[in-house]
Amino acid sequence: MPPKPPRPDLTHLSEQDKDRLIDALFARLDAVEARLGMNSENSSKPPSTDGLAKKKKTQSLRGSSDKKAGAQEGH
C-alpha cells in the first residue's frame, strides 16, 4: 500500500489547487471502494479470503413435475 500523502495546509491553497486535491481524493476513494467490492468470484483472490459471510445458494430454474420421485410402481 502506498504511503499516505501529507495533509496540506488548505488555507494557503488556491481555489484551483483545492479543486485538484478534491479530484485526487475522489479518485482515491473510487479505488478503495472498488477494492472493497472484490471477492473470490470477481477477482483472483482465493475463497479463503472471503471471510465468514455466507454465499447465496442458487435456486434451480427447473419447475416441479407431476411425477412421484423414486422407482416405477411394480419394479
PDB file of N, CA, C and O in Angstrom, chain B, residues numbered from 101:
ATOM      1  N   MET B 101       0.856  -1.172   0.000  1.00  0.00           N
ATOM      2  CA  MET B 101       0.000   0.000   0.000  1.00  0.00           C
ATOM      3  C   MET B 101       0.901   1.234   0.000  1.00  0.00           C
ATOM      4  O   MET B 101       1.832   1.325   0.800  1.00  0.00           O
ATOM      5  N   PRO B 102       0.628   2.169  -0.886  1.00  0.00           N
ATOM      6  CA  PRO B 102       1.476   3.369  -0.929  1.00  0.00           C
ATOM      7  C   PRO B 102       1.295   4.209   0.329  1.00  0.00           C
ATOM      8  O   PRO B 102       0.224   4.214   0.935  1.00  0.00           O
ATOM      9  N   PRO B 103       2.348   4.915   0.713  1.00  0.00           N
ATOM     10  CA  PRO B 103       2.226   5.749   1.920  1.00  0.00           C
ATOM     11  C   PRO B 103       1.237   6.879   1.703  1.00  0.00           C
ATOM     12  O   PRO B 103       1.047   7.354   0.583  1.00  0.00           O
ATOM     13  N   LYS B 104       0.617   7.295   2.782  1.00  0.00           N
ATOM     14  CA  LYS B 104      -0.350   8.387   2.704  1.00  0.00           C
ATOM     15  C   LYS B 104       0.384   9.699   2.444  1.00  0.00           C
ATOM     16  O   LYS B 104       1.422   9.963   3.050  1.00  0.00           O
ATOM     17  N   PRO B 105      -0.156  10.520   1.544  1.00  0.00           N
ATOM     18  CA  PRO B 105       0.480  11.823   1.330  1.00  0.00           C
ATOM     19  C   PRO B 105       0.237  12.728   2.539  1.00  0.00           C
ATOM     20  O   PRO B 105      -0.769  12.583   3.235  1.00  0.00           O
ATOM     21  N   PRO B 106       1.150  13.653   2.784  1.00  0.00           N
ATOM     22  CA  PRO B 106       0.944  14.538   3.937  1.00  0.00           C
ATOM     23  C   PRO B 106      -0.275  15.436   3.713  1.00  0.00           C
ATOM     24  O   PRO B 106      -0.615  15.774   2.579  1.00  0.00           O
ATOM     25  N   ARG B 107      -0.910  15.805   4.797  1.00  0.00           N
ATOM     26  CA  ARG B 107      -2.086  16.679   4.695  1.00  0.00           C
ATOM     27  C   ARG B 107      -1.631  18.108   4.441  1.00  0.00           C
ATOM     28  O   ARG B 107      -0.888  18.680   5.238  1.00  0.00           O
ATOM     29  N   PRO B 108      -2.080  18.684   3.326  1.00  0.00           N
ATOM     30  CA  PRO B 108      -1.658  20.057   3.030  1.00  0.00           C
ATOM     31  C   PRO B 108      -2.422  21.072   3.884  1.00  0.00           C
ATOM     32  O   PRO B 108      -3.530  20.817   4.356  1.00  0.00           O
ATOM     33  N   ASP B 109      -1.792  22.219   4.058  1.00  0.00           N
ATOM     34  CA  ASP B 109      -2.445  23.323   4.757  1.00  0.00           C
ATOM     35  C   ASP B 109      -3.387  23.992   3.754  1.00  0.00           C
ATOM     36  O   ASP B 109      -2.937  24.685   2.841  1.00  0.00           O
ATOM     37  N   LEU B 110      -4.667  23.787   3.922  1.00  0.00           N
ATOM     38  CA  LEU B 110      -5.646  24.249   2.939  1.00  0.00           C
ATOM     39  C   LEU B 110      -5.823  25.763   2.925  1.00  0.00           C
ATOM     40  O   LEU B 110      -6.389  26.309   1.978  1.00  0.00           O
ATOM     41  N   THR B 111      -5.356  26.434   3.942  1.00  0.00           N
ATOM     42  CA  THR B 111      -5.553  27.884   3.987  1.00  0.00           C
ATOM     43  C   THR B 111      -4.686  28.603   2.962  1.00  0.00           C
ATOM     44  O   THR B 111      -5.031  29.703   2.530  1.00  0.00           O
ATOM     45  N   HIS B 112      -3.565  28.000   2.564  1.00  0.00           N
ATOM     46  CA  HIS B 112      -2.665  28.654   1.618  1.00  0.00           C
ATOM     47  C   HIS B 112      -2.855  28.173   0.184  1.00  0.00           C
ATOM     48  O   HIS B 112      -2.140  28.626  -0.710  1.00  0.00           O
ATOM     49  N   LEU B 113      -3.792  27.272  -0.056  1.00  0.00           N
ATOM     50  CA  LEU B 113      -4.015  26.754  -1.402  1.00  0.00           C
ATOM     51  C   LEU B 113      -4.972  27.657  -2.177  1.00  0.00           C
ATOM     52  O   LEU B 113      -5.891  28.254  -1.616  1.00  0.00           O
ATOM     53  N   SER B 114      -4.729  27.734  -3.465  1.00  0.00           N
ATOM     54  CA  SER B 114      -5.644  28.500  -4.318  1.00  0.00           C
ATOM     55  C   SER B 114      -6.888  27.650  -4.586  1.00  0.00           C
ATOM     56  O   SER B 114      -6.908  26.460  -4.270  1.00  0.00           O
ATOM     57  N   GLU B 115      -7.902  28.245  -5.155  1.00  0.00           N
ATOM     58  CA  GLU B 115      -9.132  27.519  -5.483  1.00  0.00           C
ATOM     59  C   GLU B 115      -8.843  26.401  -6.478  1.00  0.00           C
ATOM     60  O   GLU B 115      -9.409  25.313  -6.374  1.00  0.00           O
ATOM     61  N   GLN B 116      -7.976  26.662  -7.430  1.00  0.00           N
ATOM     62  CA  GLN B 116      -7.627  25.659  -8.443  1.00  0.00           C
ATOM     63  C   GLN B 116      -6.898  24.472  -7.786  1.00  0.00           C
ATOM     64  O   GLN B 116      -7.161  23.319  -8.127  1.00  0.00           O
ATOM     65  N   ASP B 117      -5.991  24.756  -6.855  1.00  0.00           N
ATOM     66  CA  ASP B 117      -5.289  23.690  -6.149  1.00  0.00           C
ATOM     67  C   ASP B 117      -6.250  22.875  -5.289  1.00  0.00           C
ATOM     68  O   ASP B 117      -6.105  21.657  -5.181  1.00  0.00           O
ATOM     69  N   LYS B 118      -7.223  23.533  -4.680  1.00  0.00           N
ATOM     70  CA  LYS B 118      -8.216  22.826  -3.881  1.00  0.00           C
ATOM     71  C   LYS B 118      -9.061  21.903  -4.754  1.00  0.00           C
ATOM     72  O   LYS B 118      -9.383  20.783  -4.358  1.00  0.00           O
ATOM     73  N   ASP B 119      -9.420  22.389  -5.956  1.00  0.00           N
ATOM     74  CA  ASP B 119     -10.192  21.557  -6.882  1.00  0.00           C
ATOM     75  C   ASP B 119      -9.404  20.327  -7.299  1.00  0.00           C
ATOM     76  O   ASP B 119      -9.962  19.233  -7.379  1.00  0.00           O
ATOM     77  N   ARG B 120      -8.091  20.496  -7.570  1.00  0.00           N
ATOM     78  CA  ARG B 120      -7.243  19.357  -7.939  1.00  0.00           C
ATOM     79  C   ARG B 120      -7.143  18.359  -6.791  1.00  0.00           C
ATOM     80  O   ARG B 120      -7.170  17.148  -7.010  1.00  0.00           O
ATOM     81  N   LEU B 121      -7.027  18.864  -5.588  1.00  0.00           N
ATOM     82  CA  LEU B 121      -6.949  17.996  -4.415  1.00  0.00           C
ATOM     83  C   LEU B 121      -8.240  17.208  -4.237  1.00  0.00           C
ATOM     84  O   LEU B 121      -8.206  16.013  -3.943  1.00  0.00           O
ATOM     85  N   ILE B 122      -9.363  17.865  -4.412  1.00  0.00           N
ATOM     86  CA  ILE B 122     -10.659  17.184  -4.283  1.00  0.00           C
ATOM     87  C   ILE B 122     -10.788  16.095  -5.348  1.00  0.00           C
ATOM     88  O   ILE B 122     -11.252  14.996  -5.047  1.00  0.00           O
ATOM     89  N   ASP B 123     -10.383  16.384  -6.590  1.00  0.00           N
ATOM     90  CA  ASP B 123     -10.437  15.378  -7.658  1.00  0.00           C
ATOM     91  C   ASP B 123      -9.551  14.179  -7.322  1.00  0.00           C
ATOM     92  O   ASP B 123      -9.946  13.034  -7.540  1.00  0.00           O
ATOM     93  N   ALA B 124      -8.353  14.441  -6.792  1.00  0.00           N
ATOM     94  CA  ALA B 124      -7.444  13.350  -6.435  1.00  0.00           C
ATOM     95  C   ALA B 124      -8.028  12.504  -5.307  1.00  0.00           C
ATOM     96  O   ALA B 124      -7.896  11.280  -5.314  1.00  0.00           O
ATOM     97  N   LEU B 125      -8.668  13.148  -4.345  1.00  0.00           N
ATOM     98  CA  LEU B 125      -9.261  12.407  -3.234  1.00  0.00           C
ATOM     99  C   LEU B 125     -10.440  11.556  -3.694  1.00  0.00           C
ATOM    100  O   LEU B 125     -10.622  10.436  -3.217  1.00  0.00           O
ATOM    101  N   PHE B 126     -11.235  12.080  -4.612  1.00  0.00           N
ATOM    102  CA  PHE B 126     -12.336  11.281  -5.151  1.00  0.00           C
ATOM    103  C   PHE B 126     -11.812  10.083  -5.935  1.00  0.00           C
ATOM    104  O   PHE B 126     -12.399   9.003  -5.872  1.00  0.00           O
ATOM    105  N   ALA B 127     -10.717  10.258  -6.672  1.00  0.00           N
ATOM    106  CA  ALA B 127     -10.123   9.132  -7.408  1.00  0.00           C
ATOM    107  C   ALA B 127      -9.632   8.058  -6.442  1.00  0.00           C
ATOM    108  O   ALA B 127      -9.807   6.865  -6.690  1.00  0.00           O
ATOM    109  N   ARG B 128      -9.020   8.485  -5.343  1.00  0.00           N
ATOM    110  CA  ARG B 128      -8.567   7.521  -4.328  1.00  0.00           C
ATOM    111  C   ARG B 128      -9.743   6.807  -3.690  1.00  0.00           C
ATOM    112  O   ARG B 128      -9.684   5.602  -3.443  1.00  0.00           O
ATOM    113  N   LEU B 129     -10.803   7.539  -3.424  1.00  0.00           N
ATOM    114  CA  LEU B 129     -11.988   6.942  -2.824  1.00  0.00           C
ATOM    115  C   LEU B 129     -12.603   5.900  -3.758  1.00  0.00           C
ATOM    116  O   LEU B 129     -13.008   4.828  -3.308  1.00  0.00           O
ATOM    117  N   ASP B 130     -12.674   6.207  -5.044  1.00  0.00           N
ATOM    118  CA  ASP B 130     -13.207   5.248  -6.016  1.00  0.00           C
ATOM    119  C   ASP B 130     -12.368   3.973  -6.045  1.00  0.00           C
ATOM    120  O   ASP B 130     -12.915   2.873  -6.126  1.00  0.00           O
ATOM    121  N   ALA B 131     -11.035   4.114  -5.979  1.00  0.00           N
ATOM    122  CA  ALA B 131     -10.155   2.945  -5.994  1.00  0.00           C
ATOM    123  C   ALA B 131     -10.366   2.089  -4.747  1.00  0.00           C
ATOM    124  O   ALA B 131     -10.384   0.861  -4.836  1.00  0.00           O
ATOM    125  N   VAL B 132     -10.525   2.717  -3.604  1.00  0.00           N
ATOM    126  CA  VAL B 132     -10.730   1.963  -2.359  1.00  0.00           C
ATOM    127  C   VAL B 132     -12.081   1.255  -2.385  1.00  0.00           C
ATOM    128  O   VAL B 132     -12.179   0.098  -1.976  1.00  0.00           O
ATOM    129  N   GLU B 133     -13.113   1.931  -2.857  1.00  0.00           N
ATOM    130  CA  GLU B 133     -14.434   1.307  -2.923  1.00  0.00           C
ATOM    131  C   GLU B 133     -14.440   0.133  -3.899  1.00  0.00           C
ATOM    132  O   GLU B 133     -15.130  -0.858  -3.663  1.00  0.00           O
ATOM    133  N   ALA B 134     -13.682   0.231  -4.989  1.00  0.00           N
ATOM    134  CA  ALA B 134     -13.612  -0.871  -5.948  1.00  0.00           C
ATOM    135  C   ALA B 134     -12.937  -2.089  -5.323  1.00  0.00           C
ATOM    136  O   ALA B 134     -13.339  -3.224  -5.578  1.00  0.00           O
ATOM    137  N   ARG B 135     -11.916  -1.854  -4.508  1.00  0.00           N
ATOM    138  CA  ARG B 135     -11.241  -2.974  -3.847  1.00  0.00           C
ATOM    139  C   ARG B 135     -12.126  -3.613  -2.791  1.00  0.00           C
ATOM    140  O   ARG B 135     -12.053  -4.825  -2.587  1.00  0.00           O
ATOM    141  N   LEU B 136     -12.953  -2.840  -2.120  1.00  0.00           N
ATOM    142  CA  LEU B 136     -13.828  -3.401  -1.094  1.00  0.00           C
ATOM    143  C   LEU B 136     -14.876  -4.329  -1.684  1.00  0.00           C
ATOM    144  O   LEU B 136     -15.310  -5.269  -1.020  1.00  0.00           O
ATOM    145  N   GLY B 137     -15.286  -4.081  -2.917  1.00  0.00           N
ATOM    146  CA  GLY B 137     -16.322  -4.896  -3.540  1.00  0.00           C
ATOM    147  C   GLY B 137     -15.809  -6.196  -4.121  1.00  0.00           C
ATOM    148  O   GLY B 137     -16.599  -6.973  -4.656  1.00  0.00           O
ATOM    149  N   MET B 138     -14.507  -6.464  -4.036  1.00  0.00           N
ATOM    150  CA  MET B 138     -13.953  -7.676  -4.641  1.00  0.00           C
ATOM    151  C   MET B 138     -14.075  -8.867  -3.697  1.00  0.00           C
ATOM    152  O   MET B 138     -13.932  -8.735  -2.481  1.00  0.00           O
ATOM    153  N   ASN B 139     -14.340 -10.025  -4.281  1.00  0.00           N
ATOM    154  CA  ASN B 139     -14.317 -11.286  -3.552  1.00  0.00           C
ATOM    155  C   ASN B 139     -13.755 -12.350  -4.484  1.00  0.00           C
ATOM    156  O   ASN B 139     -13.261 -12.016  -5.561  1.00  0.00           O
ATOM    157  N   SER B 140     -13.815 -13.612  -4.102  1.00  0.00           N
ATOM    158  CA  SER B 140     -13.191 -14.653  -4.914  1.00  0.00           C
ATOM    159  C   SER B 140     -13.937 -14.907  -6.222  1.00  0.00           C
ATOM    160  O   SER B 140     -13.385 -15.521  -7.135  1.00  0.00           O
ATOM    161  N   GLU B 141     -15.170 -14.449  -6.324  1.00  0.00           N
ATOM    162  CA  GLU B 141     -15.931 -14.683  -7.556  1.00  0.00           C
ATOM    163  C   GLU B 141     -15.622 -13.662  -8.644  1.00  0.00           C
ATOM    164  O   GLU B 141     -15.742 -13.977  -9.827  1.00  0.00           O
ATOM    165  N   ASN B 142     -15.226 -12.441  -8.270  1.00  0.00           N
ATOM    166  CA  ASN B 142     -14.998 -11.421  -9.283  1.00  0.00           C
ATOM    167  C   ASN B 142     -13.553 -10.916  -9.295  1.00  0.00           C
ATOM    168  O   ASN B 142     -13.279  -9.834  -9.814  1.00  0.00           O
ATOM    169  N   SER B 143     -12.627 -11.698  -8.725  1.00  0.00           N
ATOM    170  CA  SER B 143     -11.219 -11.331  -8.753  1.00  0.00           C
ATOM    171  C   SER B 143     -10.388 -12.602  -8.651  1.00  0.00           C
ATOM    172  O   SER B 143     -10.931 -13.707  -8.655  1.00  0.00           O
ATOM    173  N   SER B 144      -9.093 -12.447  -8.563  1.00  0.00           N
ATOM    174  CA  SER B 144      -8.219 -13.619  -8.467  1.00  0.00           C
ATOM    175  C   SER B 144      -7.913 -13.987  -7.022  1.00  0.00           C
ATOM    176  O   SER B 144      -6.976 -14.741  -6.762  1.00  0.00           O
ATOM    177  N   LYS B 145      -8.696 -13.462  -6.075  1.00  0.00           N
ATOM    178  CA  LYS B 145      -8.477 -13.771  -4.669  1.00  0.00           C
ATOM    179  C   LYS B 145      -8.923 -15.206  -4.373  1.00  0.00           C
ATOM    180  O   LYS B 145      -9.887 -15.680  -4.973  1.00  0.00           O
ATOM    181  N   PRO B 146      -8.243 -15.903  -3.465  1.00  0.00           N
ATOM    182  CA  PRO B 146      -8.694 -17.246  -3.091  1.00  0.00           C
ATOM    183  C   PRO B 146      -9.955 -17.177  -2.229  1.00  0.00           C
ATOM    184  O   PRO B 146     -10.178 -16.177  -1.547  1.00  0.00           O
ATOM    185  N   PRO B 147     -10.780 -18.221  -2.248  1.00  0.00           N
ATOM    186  CA  PRO B 147     -12.019 -18.213  -1.465  1.00  0.00           C
ATOM    187  C   PRO B 147     -11.792 -18.070   0.035  1.00  0.00           C
ATOM    188  O   PRO B 147     -12.683 -17.615   0.752  1.00  0.00           O
ATOM    189  N   SER B 148     -10.627 -18.447   0.513  1.00  0.00           N
ATOM    190  CA  SER B 148     -10.382 -18.349   1.949  1.00  0.00           C
ATOM    191  C   SER B 148     -10.313 -16.902   2.427  1.00  0.00           C
ATOM    192  O   SER B 148     -10.399 -16.650   3.629  1.00  0.00           O
ATOM    193  N   THR B 149     -10.159 -15.955   1.517  1.00  0.00           N
ATOM    194  CA  THR B 149     -10.089 -14.547   1.909  1.00  0.00           C
ATOM    195  C   THR B 149     -11.454 -13.871   1.906  1.00  0.00           C
ATOM    196  O   THR B 149     -11.545 -12.674   2.182  1.00  0.00           O
ATOM    197  N   ASP B 150     -12.509 -14.606   1.603  1.00  0.00           N
ATOM    198  CA  ASP B 150     -13.850 -14.014   1.543  1.00  0.00           C
ATOM    199  C   ASP B 150     -14.424 -13.719   2.915  1.00  0.00           C
ATOM    200  O   ASP B 150     -15.354 -12.920   3.020  1.00  0.00           O
ATOM    201  N   GLY B 151     -13.919 -14.319   3.948  1.00  0.00           N
ATOM    202  CA  GLY B 151     -14.453 -14.087   5.276  1.00  0.00           C
ATOM    203  C   GLY B 151     -15.547 -15.085   5.605  1.00  0.00           C
ATOM    204  O   GLY B 151     -15.666 -16.125   4.958  1.00  0.00           O
ATOM    205  N   LEU B 152     -16.342 -14.766   6.608  1.00  0.00           N
ATOM    206  CA  LEU B 152     -17.344 -15.702   7.105  1.00  0.00           C
ATOM    207  C   LEU B 152     -18.728 -15.464   6.533  1.00  0.00           C
ATOM    208  O   LEU B 152     -19.677 -16.130   6.948  1.00  0.00           O
ATOM    209  N   ALA B 153     -18.877 -14.548   5.604  1.00  0.00           N
ATOM    210  CA  ALA B 153     -20.190 -14.268   5.024  1.00  0.00           C
ATOM    211  C   ALA B 153     -20.665 -15.474   4.216  1.00  0.00           C
ATOM    212  O   ALA B 153     -19.904 -16.053   3.441  1.00  0.00           O
ATOM    213  N   LYS B 154     -21.917 -15.841   4.406  1.00  0.00           N
ATOM    214  CA  LYS B 154     -22.461 -16.981   3.675  1.00  0.00           C
ATOM    215  C   LYS B 154     -22.791 -16.566   2.249  1.00  0.00           C
ATOM    216  O   LYS B 154     -23.312 -15.479   2.000  1.00  0.00           O
ATOM    217  N   LYS B 155     -22.476 -17.457   1.326  1.00  0.00           N
ATOM    218  CA  LYS B 155     -22.796 -17.187  -0.072  1.00  0.00           C
ATOM    219  C   LYS B 155     -24.251 -17.531  -0.331  1.00  0.00           C
ATOM    220  O   LYS B 155     -24.811 -18.426   0.303  1.00  0.00           O
ATOM    221  N   LYS B 156     -24.855 -16.820  -1.260  1.00  0.00           N
ATOM    222  CA  LYS B 156     -26.232 -17.100  -1.630  1.00  0.00           C
ATOM    223  C   LYS B 156     -26.300 -18.429  -2.364  1.00  0.00           C
ATOM    224  O   LYS B 156     -25.496 -18.693  -3.259  1.00  0.00           O
ATOM    225  N   LYS B 157     -27.249 -19.256  -1.990  1.00  0.00           N
ATOM    226  CA  LYS B 157     -27.423 -20.527  -2.658  1.00  0.00           C
ATOM    227  C   LYS B 157     -28.255 -20.294  -3.918  1.00  0.00           C
ATOM    228  O   LYS B 157     -29.321 -19.680  -3.860  1.00  0.00           O
ATOM    229  N   THR B 158     -27.768 -20.781  -5.040  1.00  0.00           N
ATOM    230  CA  THR B 158     -28.502 -20.581  -6.288  1.00  0.00           C
ATOM    231  C   THR B 158     -29.713 -21.505  -6.310  1.00  0.00           C
ATOM    232  O   THR B 158     -29.648 -22.643  -5.846  1.00  0.00           O
ATOM    233  N   GLN B 159     -30.796 -21.013  -6.845  1.00  0.00           N
ATOM    234  CA  GLN B 159     -32.004 -21.806  -6.938  1.00  0.00           C
ATOM    235  C   GLN B 159     -32.136 -22.337  -8.358  1.00  0.00           C
ATOM    236  O   GLN B 159     -31.743 -21.686  -9.327  1.00  0.00           O
ATOM    237  N   SER B 160     -32.689 -23.516  -8.453  1.00  0.00           N
ATOM    238  CA  SER B 160     -32.855 -24.148  -9.745  1.00  0.00           C
ATOM    239  C   SER B 160     -33.911 -23.417 -10.573  1.00  0.00           C
ATOM    240  O   SER B 160     -34.906 -22.927 -10.039  1.00  0.00           O
ATOM    241  N   LEU B 161     -33.683 -23.353 -11.857  1.00  0.00           N
ATOM    242  CA  LEU B 161     -34.648 -22.732 -12.762  1.00  0.00           C
ATOM    243  C   LEU B 161     -35.677 -23.748 -13.269  1.00  0.00           C
ATOM    244  O   LEU B 161     -36.625 -23.380 -13.962  1.00  0.00           O
ATOM    245  N   ARG B 162     -35.489 -25.019 -12.923  1.00  0.00           N
ATOM    246  CA  ARG B 162     -36.410 -26.060 -13.372  1.00  0.00           C
ATOM    247  C   ARG B 162     -37.664 -26.049 -12.504  1.00  0.00           C
ATOM    248  O   ARG B 162     -37.595 -25.852 -11.291  1.00  0.00           O
ATOM    249  N   GLY B 163     -38.785 -26.259 -13.134  1.00  0.00           N
ATOM    250  CA  GLY B 163     -40.043 -26.335 -12.397  1.00  0.00           C
ATOM    251  C   GLY B 163     -40.287 -27.745 -11.890  1.00  0.00           C
ATOM    252  O   GLY B 163     -39.637 -28.688 -12.343  1.00  0.00           O
ATOM    253  N   SER B 164     -41.208 -27.901 -10.961  1.00  0.00           N
ATOM    254  CA  SER B 164     -41.513 -29.232 -10.442  1.00  0.00           C
ATOM    255  C   SER B 164     -42.453 -29.944 -11.411  1.00  0.00           C
ATOM    256  O   SER B 164     -43.237 -29.313 -12.120  1.00  0.00           O
ATOM    257  N   SER B 165     -42.352 -31.284 -11.424  1.00  0.00           N
ATOM    258  CA  SER B 165     -43.214 -32.064 -12.314  1.00  0.00           C
ATOM    259  C   SER B 165     -44.318 -32.737 -11.507  1.00  0.00           C
ATOM    260  O   SER B 165     -44.331 -32.665 -10.278  1.00  0.00           O
ATOM    261  N   ASP B 166     -45.242 -33.389 -12.203  1.00  0.00           N
ATOM    262  CA  ASP B 166     -46.351 -34.065 -11.536  1.00  0.00           C
ATOM    263  C   ASP B 166     -45.993 -35.487 -11.146  1.00  0.00           C
ATOM    264  O   ASP B 166     -46.789 -36.150 -10.481  1.00  0.00           O
ATOM    265  N   LYS B 167     -44.840 -35.972 -11.529  1.00  0.00           N
ATOM    266  CA  LYS B 167     -44.447 -37.359 -11.261  1.00  0.00           C
ATOM    267  C   LYS B 167     -43.905 -37.503  -9.841  1.00  0.00           C
ATOM    268  O   LYS B 167     -43.340 -36.562  -9.283  1.00  0.00           O
ATOM    269  N   LYS B 168     -44.085 -38.704  -9.260  1.00  0.00           N
ATOM    270  CA  LYS B 168     -43.537 -39.008  -7.955  1.00  0.00           C
ATOM    271  C   LYS B 168     -42.051 -39.302  -8.094  1.00  0.00           C
ATOM    272  O   LYS B 168     -41.579 -39.730  -9.148  1.00  0.00           O
ATOM    273  N   ALA B 169     -41.342 -39.067  -7.031  1.00  0.00           N
ATOM    274  CA  ALA B 169     -39.931 -39.398  -7.008  1.00  0.00           C
ATOM    275  C   ALA B 169     -39.756 -40.884  -6.738  1.00  0.00           C
ATOM    276  O   ALA B 169     -40.584 -41.484  -6.054  1.00  0.00           O
ATOM    277  N   GLY B 170     -38.707 -41.483  -7.254  1.00  0.00           N
ATOM    278  CA  GLY B 170     -38.384 -42.883  -6.979  1.00  0.00           C
ATOM    279  C   GLY B 170     -38.660 -43.788  -8.162  1.00  0.00           C
ATOM    280  O   GLY B 170     -38.927 -43.334  -9.274  1.00  0.00           O
ATOM    281  N   ALA B 171     -38.587 -45.095  -7.887  1.00  0.00           N
ATOM    282  CA  ALA B 171     -38.734 -46.098  -8.947  1.00  0.00           C
ATOM    283  C   ALA B 171     -40.192 -46.204  -9.397  1.00  0.00           C
ATOM    284  O   ALA B 171     -41.110 -45.735  -8.725  1.00  0.00           O
ATOM    285  N   GLN B 172     -40.371 -46.839 -10.559  1.00  0.00           N
ATOM    286  CA  GLN B 172     -41.733 -47.044 -11.069  1.00  0.00           C
ATOM    287  C   GLN B 172     -42.455 -48.078 -10.236  1.00  0.00           C
ATOM    288  O   GLN B 172     -41.831 -48.964  -9.652  1.00  0.00           O
ATOM    289  N   GLU B 173     -43.772 -47.968 -10.180  1.00  0.00           N
ATOM    290  CA  GLU B 173     -44.554 -48.948  -9.423  1.00  0.00           C
ATOM    291  C   GLU B 173     -44.440 -50.308 -10.093  1.00  0.00           C
ATOM    292  O   GLU B 173     -44.400 -50.396 -11.321  1.00  0.00           O
ATOM    293  N   GLY B 174     -44.385 -51.385  -9.283  1.00  0.00           N
ATOM    294  CA  GLY B 174     -44.283 -52.735  -9.810  1.00  0.00           C
ATOM    295  C   GLY B 174     -42.847 -53.114 -10.109  1.00  0.00           C
ATOM    296  O   GLY B 174     -42.606 -54.185 -10.666  1.00  0.00           O
ATOM    297  N   HIS B 175     -41.911 -52.297  -9.768  1.00  0.00           N
ATOM    298  CA  HIS B 175     -40.498 -52.613 -10.055  1.00  0.00           C
ATOM    299  C   HIS B 175     -40.027 -53.691  -9.121  1.00  0.00           C
ATOM    300  O   HIS B 175     -38.871 -54.106  -9.191  1.00  0.00           O
TER     301      HIS B 175
END
